[in-house]
């Protein structure tokens, strides 16, 4: 991927140098400035949400949320591990709020707990749900749109909710279906031997 981006950059730079050499340096500097501004905006968003996540952990709100969601998550992920359930709950909560970067550490902790348990099914399902992540409020995208000067940065909320809900449902349903067929095939193979 780096090679592809490097080739695109070099070709674009060569074309711009031949067609409008006076615009090359200003375009390069504007691009760098926009990239730095976007990084700073994302940094601020994640600092706020990671801080709130830490406060929620210290106040034991994550533990309470995990207890509240432990039965449905336990059934969905086929696990009873308190550590895994707490981290799964926080991962899903962060994704629902549209802050995927804040969800990542919880996903990693959940995968570690599920790996110790030997629960490959839950690991794969969490990966799918995390990758497709239903977003009730796409806060990162809204903040980036607001920073870019959008007049209605929140207009992305409903299309984002629909797209992420459909992708999560289809991804999880396909995985569960494939897993069910794999389980039946393994059981038939075991019975025939």
PyMOL commands that set and color helices and strands:
alter all, ss='L'
color gray80, all
select helices_A, chain A and resi 2-19+21-58+61-77+82-96+100-117+120-132+139-147+153-192
alter helices_A, ss='H'
color red, helices_A
deselect
rebuild
show_as cartoon
